[in-house]
Amino acid sequence: MLVHKKLLMFHKLCARALVASVAALLVAGAARAEIIEQILVKVNGEIFTKSDLETHQIQLLRQKGEQIDLKDANNAQLRKALDEITPEIMVQVVDEMLVVQRGRELGYKLSDDQFKQVVENIRRENKIDTEEQWQAALKAENMTMSDLRRQLERQMIVSRVQQNEVFGKIGVSEDEARKYYDAHQNEFTTPPSVTLREVLVEVKADAGKGLNVAQDEAAKDRADAARARAAGGESFEKLVAEMSDSASRTNGGLIGPISLADVSPELRTLIQGMKPGDISPVIRTQRGYQVLKLESTTAVQTMPFEQAREQISDRVFTDKRKEEFQKYLEKLRKEAIIEWKNADVKKAWEEGVAAQAAAPAQPTPSH
């Protein structure tokens, strides 16, 4: 939710120059005082002004890290960015107002002790030790303690409404879990994998001269010797320590486990024709010559439903939580008295609602 994003921005305590610059750009003009107080919408009597919108636009631009020239008030890139983010902002703002209003109807509020504890946590997490540092941090964010308390209380109210009015009423039945499992078998399936050991004999090219044929032949002879000794029964780990130029030498030449899907088709074909303990032929690689020993293989494994049940419940719950909370918001919107005072902003809100309805399901953020 938007309040949660604000609090994260407060935690970061950064990018102040960007905020000041965009604010100056957005509210510039002779009619500055009128613009700041212009009401854009009333939601059950609660107002949202143009200056409120500009604050949200600044914060979202900062969050997205937009690299925009702020010197030109007619900057086309800035106008395009604002056109893109305003629908999202208006949906979030109106929905948050509705949820907070519902929470106040239910009697939710932030106690003095709760506020004090959250402030202590913020100060500790940001290593703000003195009152002077704390006041400086608030001033840098153009924020008072009252502003902070209002934001924290709104965040708390949103969280409690979500939990008590929606999330706490959601369960996942055995039939729902089974249907999800059957439809998403790939999520609970581990592809086949192998564990290998390698001896790599590196071929070093002469600087500016390319491949040295004599060095290449010497490396090939060395790799052939390693392969012959391994096939003759010598300890592969001993050969790695003695002959390998790979970084895996420090780990006995161990590679993996690696998925067969992640190796080249040629190497996959070679490995699939081996059994644990087999030694590969000498293989030419970009770095030189390689000899592999197949340590172990793991076949395709699918987690049984009973073992996957908890994961399934979490995933189904996430989907249902998004769906049910969206239904809850739509109900609040229908029951609300929303008075639009600006046609462009109303259009942006309608675009945001349409985009939200068309978007694929995403996990609803928890607070």
N, C-alpha and C positions, 0 to 999 in steps of 0.2 A: 504494500500500500504506500501511498504518497508520504504519509507521516513517517513511516519507517525509513524511506529514502532520505527525508530531511534529517533525521537523527544521525544516520550514517554520515551525511555530509558534515554535520556539526562535529562528529568525532574526528573527521579528517582535519578540520581547521586549516584549510588551504585554499589556494586559487582565489585569493581575495581580490587581486587586481582584475581578474576576469569578471567577477561579480560587479565590481564598481563600474567597470567600463560598459558592460552590457546594460546595467541599470541606467547609466547616464544616456546611453544611446536610445533606449526604449522610451524614456520619459522626457526626452529633450523637446523643447518647443516653448512657445510663448504661453500656451494654455496648459502648462505643466500642472498647476494645482488642480484644474478641473479634471484633467485626465486621470490623475491619481485617485480621485474620489468617484469616478464614473462607475456606476453599478452595472454589472454585466448580467447577473442572474440572481434571483431570490429562490431559495430552496426551503420550502416551509417557513418562509419569513427570514431565514438567515441569508445575509447578502454575501456576494463574491464580487470584488471590484476589479477594475482594470489594473490597479497597482498590485493586487493579489496575483493576477494572472502573470504580470511581468516578473514578479518574484519567482513564481514557479517555472517560468520559461528560463530565467537565468540559471536556476538550480539544475534544471534538466540539461541545458546546454553544457554546463560545467560537468555534470555527471557523465555525459556522453563524450566529453573531451573534444568538442567541436573546435576545429582550427579555422576560425572565421575572422576576417578583417573587420575590426570593430570601429574603425576611424570614420567610415562613410555611413551616414545615417540611411542612405538609400542602397546599402549593400545588398545586392541580389541574393548572394549566398546566405546571408543572415535571414532575409525574408523567406527564402525557401526552407531553411531549417525551422523557422518558427511555424510555417504552414504545416510542416510535417509533424511537429511535436505537440501542437496545440490541441488536436483532437484527443490524443492520449491524455493530456493534462486535464482537459475538461471532464472526460469520463471519470478519471480518478478523483478529481475534486468533488464532483457531484455525488459519486458513490460514497466517498468518505464522509461527506456532510450527512448523508442519509443514515449511514451506519452509526456515526457518532450521535446523531439525534435520537436514534433508537436506543442506544446505550444509555443516554441520559434519562430517557423514559423509564428504563429498567433500574435506574438509580445508581449506575456505575460512576465512580469518580476516583481520583487519585488522592490518597490520604497524605497528610504531611509526612508521616514516617516513610511511606513508600517513595515519595519524592526525594526525601533526604537520602535514602539508600541508593536510588538511581544516580543522583548527583555524585555521591561518593564513588560509585563504580566508574562513572565517566571520568572523574578526576584521576582515579587510580590507573585506569587503562591508558590515559593520555599523559601520565606522569606529571600532573599539575599539582604541585605540592603546596603552594602558598595561595592565600586569598588574592594577592596582587596578580599572580599568574592567571588565576581563574577569571578575575574581572577583565584582564587584558584579553583573554580568549573569548569571552562573551562580547566584548566591544569589537573585536576583530570580525566577528560574525554578525555584527549589528543586531545583537540579541540581548534581551534582558532576562533576568531570572523568571519573570512572569511569562515571557515568550517561551522559554524552555519548558516551564511547567505546563503551559497550554499544549505544547507539542507532545510532551510525554503523556499527558492525560489522554489526549486524543488517540495516541498509539495504544495505550492500555485499554481504552474503551473498545476500539476496533477489535483488538485481540479477544477480549471477553465476549463480545457479541458473536464473533466468528465461532468461538468454541462452544458457547452455551446455546446459541440459536441454530447453529448449523452442524459443526463438526462433531459435537458430542452426541448427535442423533444419528450418525452414520455408522453402519455396520457392514461387514462383508460376509455374505452367506457362503456355505459350502458349495452351493451350486455356482455362484458367481466366481468363486476361486477356481473351481474345476474348469469352467468355461475359459477363464483367462489362461490357465495352464495349457489347455488343449490348443488354444489359438496362438500361443507365444512359446512354443516348444524351444525355439532357437535361443530364447533368453536363458534357458536353463540347461543348455547343451554346451559341453566343452569340446572343441574340435580335437582331432588327434594331434599329439605332440611327440617330440623326440628330444632326447638328451644325448649330446655328442661330446667327444674330446677331439682336439685338433693338434697337429704339428704343422706349423706354417714356416716354410723356408722362404724368406723374403728375397726378392730380386731388386736390388737398388740400382736405379738408372743414374748414369753420370749426368751431372748438371749440364744442361744445354746440349747434350750429345745423344739423348735418348737411350734406348736399350743397348746394353753391352752384351753381345752374343756369348762371349766367354763366361761372363758372370751368370747369364741365364742357364747355360749348360751346367755350370758348376752347381747352381741351386737345384736344378732338376736331378742331378746325380745324388745330391745330398738327400733330397726328398725320397728318391728311389731307395736309398740305403735305409732311411728311417722306416719306410713301408716294409722292406724285406725283414728288418729286425723285428718289427711289430708282428708280422705274419709268422715269424719264427718263434714267437712266444715271449719276447722280452716285454717287460712292464711298459705299457704305453705312457704312464705318468713319468717314468724315468726318461723315456725318449723325449717327452715334452720338455722336461727340465734341461736336458742336454742339447736339444737341437732346435726348439721352436723359437721363432722371432715374434710371436704374437703376444699381445698383452694378456691373453688367457693363460699364459705360461705360469703366472703366479697362482693360478687356481687349478693346476694340473691339466691345463688345456680344456677345461670344462666349458661347454656352451649349452645353454638351455636351462630348463625345458623351453623349446620353441615350437610354435604351431607350424605344422606342415603347410598351412595356407600362407605362411609368411616367407617361405623359401622359394627359390626359382624352380620352374617346372623341371629343369634338367636335374637339379640336386634332389628334388622330391622323388623323381623317378629312380634315381640312384639309391636313395635311402629306403624306399619302399621295397627294393629288392634285397635288402640286408636284414639280418637278424641281430639281436644284441650280442656283442662280442666281435662282430665282423669288422674287418679293416677294409676301407675303401681303396680303390686305385688312387694313384697320384692325380690330383686335380689342379689344373692351371687356373689361377685366380688373377685378379688385377694386381695383387701385391706380390704374387710369387706362386709357389707350389705348396699344396695342402694335402695332408693325409688325415682322414677322419676315422674315428672308431665309434661305432654305435653303442652307446651305453644302455639305453633303455627306450622303450616306446610306450605310449599311452593311447589306447583306442578312444574313439568317440564315447563320451560319457554324458548321459542325461540324468539330471538330478530327479529322484523320485518325487512325486507330488507331495508326499508327507514331509519330506525335507524342505521342499520349496514353499510350503504353506505360508510361513511367516513373510517371506519376500513377496509372495503373491498378494497377501493381505495389504501390505504396505503400498504396492503399486495400484491395486484396485481402489484402495481408500483414497490415494492421491487423485485419481481420475474422478471418483465420486465427489470428493471434496470440492474440486473445481466446478463440477457440474451443479452441485447443490448450492454452492455459494453464489453462482451466477443466477440461479433461479431465485434465490433470496433477494439479490440486488434488483432483479427485474420486478419483483413484487413490491419492494420499497419504492421503486421509481413510479410504478403505476398508482400507488397510494399517495404519492407526494403531490404537493402543489408547487410546480416549477414554473416560475415566471421569468421568461427571457426578456432582457432589455436590449439585447444586441443581436441582430439577425445573423451576423457573421459568426459570432461565438456559438449561437445555437446550431448553426450549420456544422461547425467544427465538432460539437458534441455529438450530433447525429452521425457524422462520419466515423467518429471514434466508437460509438455503440455498434455500428454496422461492422467495423473492422474487428471489434472484439467478438462479435457473434460468429464471424467467418473464420477466426483464427483457430488453429488446432489446439487441442487441450494442452495446457501447461500446468505444472504443479502450482497450486495456490501457495503463496509465501506464508510461512508461519511467523509469528511475532514473539 
